[in-house]
Amino acid sequence: MNKNRNISTAHPFWIAYLFCNNHLQPKIPTKAMNRPFFYCLFLTSYSLLLGCSSENEKKPVTEGPTYTLVFMDKTQSVNVNKAFVAQKYQQILSDLVEQNIHQKGDKLEVYFIHENTQKARALSLTCRTQVEDISQMSATDREAAQTTADLTLQRERIIFLRQLIAKLGIQNVGTSQRQTDIWASLPVINKAAETGAEVKVYYLSDMIESMKGGNRRDFHSRPPQNNSEAESWAKSDAKQMQQYALNAAEIKIALPFEPTSSTKENNPTVTQYWSTLLQELGAGTVEEL
């Protein structure tokens, strides 16, 4: 009896359902929490937990911690209330939690992108789940230790996901939404890279740098005209930012544009600028999601 009850309450289905129903729902305005939105988050959470169960059975303890940085655009040009954007970004958040949070010491931070990005840290979480080396244990002890670690890590990941989604839904109604300082994310990445951890960076943004001043870029008023100009600007700017070495950080850019968007809305030369700039500063990989 006790064994069956423990199995049922620890099942990923019920963990996901109780999480969404009891914890996430009250944190989102009633208008936004319609039935399809709730089911979307429930399925995302359930998939995450299933992934945790299967993956942890195979994945050994990694060599060192992972430091994940998520930059969420909170300016006028990005609307996370659009169905396409919300679904895309929620899935990315679910995936990054599953892929990057594995053991004690793995860190996750969120910064808001706006006029004061460098000072806009909105969330800082560190994984506390101790994943033991079970290779030298007996079969019985190994199974018990693995089960305990799996369930603890599942619960911790789902808490991380809940807080990420809550931050995603926050609206910026202040004056800082009028400008976009993505350059300011570079010293943040540099500082993370200096810890020696494996750094993974996610930009949930349209990447439209928009700052006033003679030495700044404003892609709203003057984007690069072509890829050649984009690369030229990026290389020139990188020379002024050599102090922000990215030390092989893995960078992923998630634009909020649908596949049918025009080049005026989703300007490929802007993407080329950022890809070149980040690589010039030493990023390991730059990938568009």
Residue pairs with C-beta under 8 A, 6 or more apart in sequence:
8 14
10 151
12 46
12 49
12 50
12 52
12 53
12 154
13 46
15 45
15 49
15 154
15 155
15 158
16 42
16 45
16 46
16 48
16 49
16 158
17 42
17 46
19 45
19 158
19 162
20 38
20 41
20 42
20 45
23 162
24 41
24 162
24 165
24 166
25 33
25 38
27 162
27 166
28 37
28 166
28 169
32 81
32 169
37 86
40 87
40 90
41 90
41 165
44 90
44 91
44 94
44 161
45 94
45 158
45 161
47 94
48 94
48 97
48 98
48 157
48 158
48 161
49 154
49 157
49 158
51 98
52 98
52 150
52 153
52 154
52 157
53 150
53 154
55 98
56 102
56 131
56 146
56 149
56 150
56 153
57 146
57 150
59 102
61 102
61 103
61 131
61 132
61 133
62 102
62 103
64 105
64 196
64 197
64 198
65 103
65 105
65 106
65 107
65 197
65 198
66 100
66 101
66 102
66 106
66 107
66 197
66 198
66 199
66 200
67 106
67 107
67 109
67 192
67 195
67 197
67 198
67 199
67 200
68 96
68 100
68 101
68 106
68 107
68 108
68 109
68 199
68 200
68 201
68 202
69 109
69 110
69 111
69 185
69 188
69 189
69 192
69 199
69 200
69 201
69 202
70 93
70 96
70 108
70 109
70 110
70 111
70 164
70 201
70 202
70 204
71 110
71 111
71 112
71 113
71 117
71 182
71 185
71 201
71 202
71 203
71 204
71 205
72 110
72 111
72 112
72 113
72 122
72 167
72 168
72 204
72 205
73 112
73 113
73 114
73 180
73 203
73 204
73 205
73 206
73 256
74 112
74 113
74 114
74 120
74 170
74 171
74 172
74 176
74 177
75 113
75 114
75 172
75 177
75 178
75 179
75 180
75 210
76 177
76 178
77 180
77 206
77 208
77 210
77 220
78 85
78 204
78 205
78 206
78 256
79 85
79 256
80 86
80 89
80 168
80 169
80 256
82 256
84 256
84 258
85 256
86 168
88 254
88 256
89 168
89 204
89 254
89 256
90 165
90 168
92 202
92 204
92 252
92 254
92 289
93 161
93 164
93 165
93 168
94 161
96 200
96 202
97 108
97 157
97 160
97 161
97 164
98 157
100 106
100 108
100 200
101 108
101 127
101 153
101 156
101 157
101 160
102 127
102 131
102 153
103 127
103 129
103 130
103 131
104 127
104 128
104 129
104 130
104 131
105 126
105 127
106 126
106 127
107 124
107 125
107 126
107 127
107 197
108 123
108 124
108 125
108 126
108 127
108 160
108 164
109 121
109 123
109 124
109 125
109 192
110 121
110 122
110 123
110 124
110 164
110 167
111 117
111 118
111 120
111 121
111 122
111 185
111 188
112 120
112 122
112 167
112 170
112 172
113 120
113 180
113 181
113 182
113 185
113 203
113 205
114 120
114 172
114 174
114 176
114 177
114 179
114 180
114 181
115 175
115 176
115 177
115 178
115 179
115 180
115 181
115 211
116 176
116 181
116 184
117 181
117 182
117 184
117 185
117 188
118 181
118 184
118 185
118 187
118 188
120 176
122 167
122 170
123 163
123 164
123 167
125 160
125 163
127 153
127 156
127 160
128 156
129 149
129 152
129 153
129 156
130 149
131 149
131 153
132 145
132 149
134 141
134 142
134 145
134 146
137 145
168 204
179 210
179 211
179 212
180 205
180 208
180 209
180 210
180 211
181 209
181 211
182 203
182 205
182 207
182 209
182 274
183 209
183 211
183 216
183 217
183 237
183 241
185 201
185 203
186 241
186 244
186 246
186 281
187 244
189 199
189 201
189 244
189 246
189 249
189 251
190 243
190 244
190 245
190 246
190 247
192 199
192 249
193 199
193 245
193 246
193 247
193 248
193 249
194 247
198 250
199 246
199 247
199 249
199 250
200 249
200 250
200 251
200 252
201 249
201 250
201 251
201 252
202 251
202 252
202 254
203 251
203 252
203 253
203 254
204 254
204 256
205 253
205 254
205 255
205 256
206 255
206 256
206 257
206 266
207 253
207 255
207 270
207 271
207 274
208 219
208 220
208 223
208 270
209 216
209 217
209 218
209 219
210 217
210 218
210 219
210 220
210 221
211 217
211 218
212 218
215 240
217 233
217 237
219 267
219 270
219 273
223 267
223 269
223 270
224 230
224 233
224 267
224 269
224 270
224 272
224 273
225 269
226 269
227 268
227 269
227 272
229 269
230 269
230 270
230 272
230 273
230 276
231 272
231 273
231 276
233 273
234 272
234 273
234 274
234 275
234 276
234 277
234 280
235 276
235 277
235 280
237 277
238 276
238 277
238 280
238 281
241 281
242 281
244 281
245 281
245 282
246 278
246 281
246 282
246 283
246 284
247 282
248 282
248 283
248 284
249 282
249 283
249 284
250 283
250 284
250 285
250 287
251 278
251 283
251 284
251 285
251 286
251 287
252 286
252 287
252 288
252 289
253 271
253 274
253 286
253 287
253 288
253 289
254 288
254 289
255 266
255 271
255 288
257 265
257 266
271 288
274 286
275 286
278 286
279 286
